[in-house]
Amino acid sequence: MLPKFSSRAFLAPMAGVSDPALRLQCKKMGAGLVVTEFTNIHSIIAKEKTT
């Protein structure tokens, strides 16, 4: 069973677009769910600074 959301509008992850300011605005405007963009786990493990 899925959790209950406050709205049926969701913000999809978009690389280079869905920054924190956009996610905050979408949440304020009523989005039921906002998410971050995908990250490369190998870059995180290798501690690359460009991630």
Contact map, one row per residue, 1 for C-alpha under 8 A:
111000000000000000000000000000000000000000000000000
111100000000000000000000000000000000000000000000000
111110000000000000000000000000000000000000000000000
011111000000000000000000000000000000000000000000000
001111110000000000000000000000011000000000000000000
000111110000000000000000000001110000000000000000000
000011111100000000000000000001111000000000000000000
000011111100000000000000000000110000000000000000000
000000111110000000000000000001111000000000000000000
000000111111000000000000000000111100000000000000000
000000001111100000000010010000101110000000000000000
000000000111110000000000000000000110000000000000000
000000000011111001000000000000000111110000000000000
000000000001111111000000000000000001110000000000000
000000000000111111000000000000000000110000000000000
000000000000011111100000000000000000100000000000000
000000000000011111100100000000000000000000000000000
000000000000111111111110000000000001100000000000000
000000000000000111111110000000000001000000000000000
000000000000000001111111000000000000000000000000000
000000000000000001111111100000000000000000000000000
000000000000000011111111110000000000000000000000000
000000000010000001111111111000000110000000000000000
000000000000000000011111111100000000000000000000000
000000000000000000001111111110000000000000000000000
000000000010000000000111111111100100000000000000000
000000000000000000000011111111111100000000000000000
000000000000000000000001111111100000000000000000000
000000000000000000000000111111100000000000000000000
000001101000000000000000011111110000000000000000000
000001111110000000000000011111111100000000000000000
000011111100000000000000001001111100000000000000000
000010101110000000000000001000111110000000000000000
000000000111100000000010011000111111000000000000000
000000000011100000000010000000001111100000000000000
000000000000110001100000000000000111110000000000000
000000000000111101000000000000000011111000000000000
000000000000111000000000000000000001111100000000000
000000000000000000000000000000000000111110000000001
000000000000000000000000000000000000011111110000001
000000000000000000000000000000000000001111111000000
000000000000000000000000000000000000000111111100000
000000000000000000000000000000000000000111111111001
000000000000000000000000000000000000000111111111001
000000000000000000000000000000000000000011111111000
000000000000000000000000000000000000000001111111000
000000000000000000000000000000000000000000111111100
000000000000000000000000000000000000000000111111111
000000000000000000000000000000000000000000000011111
000000000000000000000000000000000000000000000001111
000000000000000000000000000000000000001100110001111
